[in-house]
Amino acid sequence: MTDDPMLESGKLPPEQLARLLAGLPPTGADVVMGPGVGLDCAVVRHGGHLLVCKSDPITFVADDLGHYLVQVNANDVATTGATPRWLLVTLLLPAGGTPRALPEQLMGQISEACERLGIALIGGHTEVTTAVTRPVAVGALLGEVTEARLVTPQGARPGDRLLLTKGVPLEGTAILASDCRARLADRFSVAELDAAAAFLERPGISVVADARIALAAGRVNAMHDPTEGGVKAALWELAQASGRRLRVEAGAIPVPALSRRICSHLGLDPLATIASGALLLAVPAAEAPAVRQALDGSDIPCADIGGVEAGPAAVIWCTETGCGPLAPPGQDELARLV
């Protein structure tokens, strides 16, 4: 019998991921940004443009799987300033549990989401297999950007303001309202649960428009898309990627009232729950008012939640009772329930 402890579901522990990445061979001169903790995309030179490459699975949800797949991959590409262009999809469907209509349903969702964002679905793979017990979708998305317009999480600078759009955890709220509906039915009305599930579309989990509007309004030094582990994980990853210290006012982070109530009822921390739909930006202080105004004027609420400081990579988490270092992210709150 082995004494090797089992990993929890979710992302690999950050320290293990860092060790794995440190052992990889050199990436070569054409790679502008390779793998790293807090780096969601790779960037390579290709002709006169940069090619932004992203791969992400959807494992937490069953409903609207195809929409989630396109949105979460497009979000990460958009955080680099790139335009999402070409998508490949791998669908793994459970043997003995896949109705014949399901592949058509999923591909319909994927096609609809791609059309909405101007993305071409150019290939992939489909398979029915005993290796999974529920549908799993994996996307590989390519985008294009010029070198002058490239934005990476490494770019945060001392003096930048930290901005967050919409609120958190929009994705987590939608998933909980759908997958945990029976557990919530005794406390929340049908209308409330329907409204929470609709966070997928209103305000939506896409940040492609958020990124585009912010970049058009002023200089943006870094962007990051809070996903698994919530905004706490996103802040920690941004600090690691940039090598900067982030000072965050926890009370300034917007959490919709319905999200807060649902998370509280289930005993979850809304700030550590999967949070696609929000965009985290590091913006020079002089540019921050214009960026916020442009987003607010486009019906995308934007909050100032802190700032970037010189110093070793860390997140200083400030509440009413004081400030202290934020621990590295652990398992996403959603993984404990779904």
ROZASE-224523 format. One record per residue: residue in three letters; x, y, z of N, C-alpha, C in turn. Coordinates in steps of 0.001 Angstrom, whole numbers, plus 500000, padded with zeros to 6 digits. Layout:
% ROZASE-224523
AlaXYZXYZXYZ/...
% end
This chain:
% ROZASE-224523
Met500849498805500000500000500000500000500884501244500000/Thr500535502220499188501327503438499100500883504457500136/Asp501863505258500600501564506356501519501415507674500771/Asp501481507620499446501374508833498642499957509391498762/Pro499783510618499278498430511160499455497751511415498119/Met496439511285498120495653511511496918495394513007496726/Leu495389513435495487495097514827495171493599515090495259/Glu493241516311495678491850516737495648491453517081494222/Ser490149517060493949489682517473492627489949518960492435/Gly490171519339491190490466520737490878491867520893490326/Lys492345522134490335493683522411489834494742521722490686/Leu495889521436490084497017520937490863497424521979491902/Pro497937521558493058498463522525494017499522523404493354/Pro499531524706493638500454525616492949501916525211493050/Glu502319524712494216503732524352494381504098523144493513/Gln503171522194493353503437521048492487503467521473491027/Leu502544522343490637502542522848489266503839523573488955/Ala504318524388489887505569525120489665506735524159489461/Arg506774523068490236507849522079490077507768521413488710/Leu506568521056488289506402520405486988506851521322485853/Leu506460522576485921506808523514484855508300523812484838/Ala508920523814486009510356524098486080511176523013485396/Gly510624521809485278511354520711484657511156520587483165/Leu510387521485482565510145521409481123511353521906480339/Pro511567521396479128512683521871478305512431523295477822/Pro513483523992477356513316525358476839512306525389475695/Thr511615526519475573510530526614474598510965527145473245/Gly512096527818473147512562528322471860512280529800471672/Ala512967530398470700512927531846470504511579532347470009/Asp510805531508469334509517531953468802508419532006469858/Val508694531496471040507692531499472109507847532783472924/Val506858533648472827506873534918473553506483534707475008/Met505501533854475258505091533520476624504768532038476677/Gly505500531321477500505288529896477659504527529590478931/Pro504635528357479428503864527965480605504401528599481876/Gly503499528874482805503888529426484093502687529504485010/Val502932529559486311501854529704487285501182531059487065/Gly499878531043486896499142532277486660499073532692485211/Leu499653531904484311499620532212482880498645531252482204/Asp497570531787481669496509530947481115496661530671479630/Cys497525531418478943497709531260477502499190531144477179/Ala499480530541476038500811530610475447500749531584474274/Val501880532230473988501947533190472883503173532861472041/Val502965532688470734504072532378469829504034533333468640/Arg505215533601468090505300534425466881504918533577465674/His504071534147464812503639533426463613503450534453462504/Gly504410534514461599504351535527460552504463536912461155/Gly503591537810460739503633539172461252502792539390462485/His502168538324463007501316538446464179501811537525465294/Leu501191537684466445501373536743467535500152535835467584/Leu500408534562467772499344533577467903499177533253469386/Val497990533485469901497679533197471304496970531850471364/Cys497470530952472202496992529563472243496454529246473637/Lys495283528652473684494620528370474951493938527013474907/Ser494031526261475999493301525004476119492656524939477492/Asp491377524563477525490669524500478802489541523480478699/Pro489331522689479759488213521748479772487028522324480539/Ile485880521733480354484722521995481203484388520682481900/Thr484521520692483219484300519468483994483273519646485101/Phe482954520894485464482061521141486595480584521068486231/Val480234521249484945478826521433484591478384520423483540/Ala477076520194483503476482519357482458475572520190481565/Asp474725521039482183473840521896481402474647522990480710/Asp474285523299479470474936524372478703476441524157478559/Leu476844522897478517478268522563478442478946523238477252/Gly478281523230476100478887523806474905479103525296475012/His478133526012475590478291527450475766479444527756476714/Tyr479501527045477834480591527250478785481945527043478110/Leu482047525989477315483327525649476698483869526804475865/Val483033527356475011483484528441474137483798529689474948/Gln482933530020475894483112531262476642484383531258477475/Val484659530167478197485811530192479094487126530210478317/Asn487169529545477172488376529607476355488538530983475724/Ala487444531556475231487511532889474632487900533936475661/Asn487447533772476903487802534734477944489311534832478127/Asp489973533688478220491415533710478451492161534319477274/Val491743534006476060492385534607474891492184536119474897/Ala490982536566475259490690537999475275491531538750476295/Thr491937538094477393492743538788478402494133539144477900/Thr494541538602476769495837538971476185495713540124475198/Gly494500540601474972494271541609473951494025541025472580/Ala494024539699472474493872539033471178492404538865470801/Thr492179538663469515490856538328468991490743536814468872/Pro489788536177469562489609534722469424489196534376467994/Arg489866533372467389489623533093465975489233531643465681/Trp490021530664466134489853529279465670489784528322466862/Leu488785527439466852488542526533467975488559525078467526/Leu489235524232468308489140522779468185488508522247469463/Val487659521226469320486902520705470452487071519196470547/Thr487328518705471754487283517276472047486111517019472978/Leu485201516136472564484063515739473383484236514289473811/Leu484242514056475115484295512707475676482961512443476354/Leu482236511445475871480882511171476331480826509799476986/Pro480073509665478092480092508411478853479399507259478136/Ala480083506129478081479483504918477511478319504470478387/Gly477224504101477751476059503642478490475216504752479074/Gly475603505999478856474845507109479431474713508292478505/Thr474868508063477208474820509159476243473687508937475248/Pro472583509673475377471524509586474369472044510015472999/Arg471476509434471963471947509731470613471812511219470286/Ala470869511906470916470648513322470614471669514237471290/Leu472405513731472299473289514619473061474405515233472226/Pro475122514470471381476171515113470577475639516259469720/Glu474449516067469118473864517143468322473556518364469188/Gln473048518104470394472727519205471300473980519990471679/Leu475053519281472038476287519950472439476911520714471280/Met476941520102470111477523520791468963476690522004468570/Gly475376521931468780474538523094468529474884524245469455/Gln475109523925470743475505524959471698476851525570471322/Ile477800524712470957479136525194470600479067526082469359/Ser478328525649468364478208526425467127477570527782467386/Glu476542527801468214475858529056468532476793530024469246/Ala477547529515470232478473530374470973479601530869470077/Cys480087530008469187481140530425468258480642531527467324/Glu479441531349466813478890532353465892478742533699466592/Arg478351533674467851478165534906468607479476535675468769/Leu480584534955468878481882535587469122482754535668467875/Gly482233535222466729483020535289465505484155534290465450/Ile483975533137466093484996532093466158484648530986465164/Ala485650530471464465485450529354463538485780528042464241/Leu484855527094464201485096525748464728485765524941463625/Ile487060524628463800487841524087462687488217522620462839/Gly487857521970463944488198520558464070488089520080465495/Gly488558518834465720488525518264467051488329516762467024/His487636516242468041487470514793468185486248514535469049/Thr485485513496468721484359513066469551484513511583469851/Glu484140511198471081484321509795471477483367509450472608/Val482801508252472545482037507679473648482955506690474350/Thr483129506854475668484177506113476359483786505802477797/Thr484330504700478310484135504356479721485052505157480631/Ala485914505985480065486865506758480866486199507903481619/Val484977508294481231484283509383481919482898508912482338/Thr482374509539483388481039509196483872480012510271483539/Arg480467511406483041479582512450482538480306513175481416/Pro479596513933480573480256514571479437481382515507479865/Val482483515413479155483631516300479350483958516922478000/Ala484126518227477987484475518939476756485783519681476973/Val486667519593475989487963520273476047488099521133474797/Gly488437522384474994488627523287473869490076523693473722/Ala490504523891472492491808524491472184491523525656471247/Leu491762526866471726491378528067470994492611528876470626/Leu492637529357469390493720530196468896493182531587468612/Gly494003532585468912493645533968468624494837534709468067/Glu494593535914467571495653536728466976495719538094467648/Val496946538615467765497161539958468297498493540466467769/Thr498628541770467620499925542334467262500781542438468518/Glu502091542466468325502993542536469479502755543802470288/Ala502414544905469615502207546175470311500978546143471214/Arg500016545267470915498768545230471679498702544066472669/Leu499765543269472743499766542120473647499729542569475108/Val498856541936475876498755542157477321498929540802477998/Thr499724540756479070499907539500479802499804539756481302/Pro499541538714482099499504538889483555500850539317484138/Gln501920539168483365503243539576483835503415541088483847/Gly502459541824483250502656543250483019502242544179484132/Ala501649543684485220501223544567486306502415545339486862/Arg502206546635487146503286547517487582502915548219488888/Pro503912548512489738503625549281490957502920550591490618/Gly501912550908491381501112552095491123499838551814490361/Asp499740550647489721498508550288489016497349550148490003/Arg496156550456489522494939550157490263494398548806489801/Leu493836548076490729493209546791490420491712547005490244/Leu491215546688489058489803546843488746489169545475488528/Leu487895545365488864487161544108488678485797544425488082/Thr485471543752486975484182544003486333483087543073486860/Lys481873543552486758480612542839487023480460542409488473/Gly481233541441488918481094540883490250481398539398490237/Val481405538798491423481724537374491566480780536762492603/Pro480536535436492496480952534496491451479790534221490491/Leu479781534863489353478664534723488422478522533286487924/Glu479641532709487463479585531332486963479185530370488069/Gly479796530512489225479470529633490338478011529720490739/Thr477474530931490735476060531115491076475162530375490098/Ala475454530506488804474643529834487787474715528318487931/Ile475911527802488194476074526352488345475326525854489577/Leu475467526558490693474798526143491925473281526166491767/Ala472763527202491111471315527309490937470770526199490054/Ser471598525680489166471176524599488273471399523227488899/Asp472627522987489370472994521642489822472598521355491268/Cys472372522374492066471997522184493477470595522718493749/Arg469775522718492722468450523335492835467620522708493959/Ala467664521398494082466859520734495113467293521158496511/Arg468592521361496710469100521765498026468768523213498341/Leu468479523993497313468196525415497507466701525722497530/Ala465880524759497119464454525017496909463715525396498187/Asp464217524981499356463519525299500598463782526718501078/Arg464760527380500501465130528729500941464905529787499860/Phe464914529375498590464831530331497488463627530026496609/Ser463008531081496102461850530914495227462288530421493854/Val461326529926493091461608529499491720462153530669490915/Ala461576531849491099462035533030490362463479533371490710/Glu463843533251491981465220533545492382466195532544491782/Leu465839531266491807466732530253491254466840530380489741/Asp465742530722489090465802530953487643466698532149487332/Ala466585533208488129467418534396487918468889534073488138/Ala469182533261489156470574532890489423471135532027488302/Ala470348531068487821470805530224486713471042531050485460/Ala470284532124485310470404532983484128471631533885484177/Phe472393533864485278473651534625485321474580534202484185/Leu474385532986483669475171532525482524475059533499481357/Glu473880534108481192473638535046480093473482536482480572/Arg472940536690481767472703538029482301473193538083483732/Pro474305538739484031475130539586483148476042538827482195/Gly476124537511482325476907536711481380478291536383481890/Ile478833535257481391480160534829481834481254535171480823/Ser480902535873479754481922536297478789482564537602479241/Val483890537701479093484591538965479356485251539493478089/Val484865538956476935485454539419475675485157540898475466/Ala483909541312475703483562542726475553484242543574476620/Asp484320543073477850484987543811478927486414544167478525/Ala487142543170478016488539543388477632488643544366476474/Arg487787544198475483487843545070474304487575546526474683/Ile486568546764475504486212548127475904487316548745476752/Ala487872547975477681488944548494478529490161548885477705/Leu490543548049476760491724548328475939491510549542475041/Ala490284549769474607489999550930473767489976552224474572/Ala489745552113475885489583553308476721490889553833477287/Gly491891552994477420493140553438478030494148552309478100/Arg495267552605478695496326551609478818495956550583479890/Val496150549334479553495926548234480489497216547435480563/Asn497772547292481757499053546597481904498910545095482065/Ala497808544640482629497617543197482834496133542910482956/Met495745541725482520494372541243482711494425539773483104/His493442539364483892493343537962484297491870537626484483/Asp491525536408484147490141535939484150489918535024485351/Pro489220535485486388488971534611487538488110533415487146/Thr488626532223487380487853531014487085487867530123488321/Glu488441528945488209488457528007489330489244528598490498/Gly488667528519491680489278529133492857488809530550493099/Gly488040531096492151487432532400492353488395533560492269/Val487932534714492716488741535930492614489959535858493528/Lys489875535121494624491055534961495481492175534269494714/Ala491854533186494019492871532483493234493400533367492117/Ala492516534129491467492947534993490363493930536053490841/Leu493665536638491988494574537645492541495923537021492883/Trp495888535840493500497142535167493857497933534824492599/Glu497248534347491564497926534008490306498505535243489632/Leu497775536359489664498289537595489075499538538064489811/Ala499538537942491127500727538312491899501915537434491525/Gln501684536130491389502771535222491035503294535498489633/Ala502393535730488691502804535950487306503589537241487147/Ser503199538282487873503835539596487728504998539807488680/Gly505086538971489724506126539174490729505887540401491581/Arg504641540858491680504293542069492426503456541726493657/Arg503402542695494554502529542572495724501224543309495432/Leu500113542635495644498801543227495433498162543505496789/Arg497677544712496968496960545061498198495480545202497847/Val494656544366498449493258544238498038492332544571499203/Glu491328545391498918490275545684499888489140544684499668/Ala489060543696500540488078542623500345486657543164500271/Gly486362544186501065485018544742501088484621545462499819/Ala485606545781498965485314546482497711484964545524496580/Ile485162544226496793484879543243495741483371543063495615/Pro482806543348494437481349543263494288480853541816494238/Val479896541514495103479245540202495128477738540432495043/Pro477082539990493973475626540171493887474929539580495108/Ala473867540251495544473169539816496753472687538374496645/Leu472192537984495477471700536617495299472844535612495390/Ser473990535961494839475168535087494942475584534921496395/Arg475606536027497122476013535965498530475062535087499332/Arg473770535215499086472783534428499832472895532941499508/Ile473056532609498237473172531201497848474431530583498448/Cys475549531281498336476801530756498894476704530613500406/Ser476098531590501068475950531518502519475100530320502927/His474017530075502210473133528949502531473855527612502400/Leu474776527525501435475506526275501198476840526225501940/Gly477156527273502686478403527299503446479633527504502595/Leu479512528266501510480617528484500579481129529918500668/Asp482414530081500391483017531404500294482824531905498864/Pro482040532963498645481813533426497267483072533923496583/Leu484081534308497356485316534830496776486297533719496406/Ala485955532472496730486794531329496360486011530337495506/Thr484955530837494861484080530019494024484260530411492564/Ile484251529432491686484528529640490261483781530865489740/Ala484486531740489007483986533111488846484097533665487435/Ser484013532826486404483990533371485045482885534416484934/Gly483151535461484159482219536571484008482775537858484543/Ala483741537763485461484440538940485969485795539041485276/Leu486272540250485104487597540482484530488410541306485508/Leu489597540809485840490529541501486726491550542240485874/Leu491714543539486132492626544360485341493587545116486246/Ala494826545281485786495795546180486409495996547350485455/Val495613548540485906495563549721485045496325550856485717/Pro497193551585484982497867552735485582496859553662486251/Ala497232554212487407496288555019488187495693556156487370/Ala496498556773486511496009557898485713494986557467484672/Glu495042556197484254494135555684483224492876555046483813/Ala492929554704485095491840553938485697490481554630485610/Pro490376555947485867489046556576485767488427556450484379/Ala489227556622483323488696556522481961488257555098481645/Val489033554119482094488671552720481853487377552376482587/Arg487278552791483839486057552517484598484846553202483966/Gln485035554440483535483930555176482923483456554499481638/Ala484398554022480826484031553360479573483263552073479845/Leu483701551311480825483013550062481157481638550344481752/Asp481588551255482722480298551597483324479321552113482270/Gly479837552907481319478996553451480264478496552407479288/Ser479107551236479308478678550119478457477882549084479245/Asp477362549503480405476574548622481281477383547435481781/Ile478692547665481971479568546671482596480127547313483861/Pro479503547083485017479977547714486248481436547364486519/Cys482185548335487024483614548139487267483978548756488609/Ala484588547972489480484955548419490820486467548489490965/Asp486931549455491751488338549551492139488492548770493437/Ile489297547702493414489382546822494587490751546837495254/Gly491693547644494743493010547675495370494068548201494437/Gly495324547892494766496423548402493965497605547462493940/Val498548547780493057499766546992492865500924547739493503/Glu501751547007494237502897547587494925504173546854494528/Ala505315547509494731506592546822494565506751545811495695/Gly507594544841495463507828543858496505507661542456495985/Pro507984541467496792507851540076496346506394539722496106/Ala506182538713495271504830538296494901504027537898496136/Ala502904538568496332502028538283497466500727539041497270/Val499694538583497957498439539320498025498210539695499481/Ile498110540990499744497792541482501079496290541719501120/Trp495622540940501938494162540898501990493690541759503158/Cys492957542815502864492548543775503885491041543687504131/Thr490686543536505401489286543518505821489102544560506916/Glu487916544605507491487644545569508555488525545337509772/Thr489017544134509943489808543810511133491310543920510915/Gly491738544224509689493165544366509428493579543735508114/Cys494899543725507886495461543211506633496432542070506919/Gly496472541103506024497402539992506153497562539279504833/Pro498578538401504723498827537705503454497726536699503139/Leu497353536644501866496375535668501394497091534364501087/Ala496564533264501591497181531955501368497028531536499912/Pro497938530682499414497770530138498056496418529449497928/Pro495846529454496733494503528889496559494469527389496799/Gly493370526943497381493131525518497549492038525065496600/Gln491308524055497000490238523507496171489125524534495999/Asp488596524628494787487460525516494553486286525090495431/Glu485565526086495937484425525800496799483386524913496110/Leu483201525124494819482196524355494087482521522863494065/Ala483808522539494055484222521139493963483780520334495184/Arg483487521011496275483039520304497475481573519878497388/Leu480859520441496417479425520169496336479004519467495069/Val479588519875493929479105519422492621479904518227492144/
% end
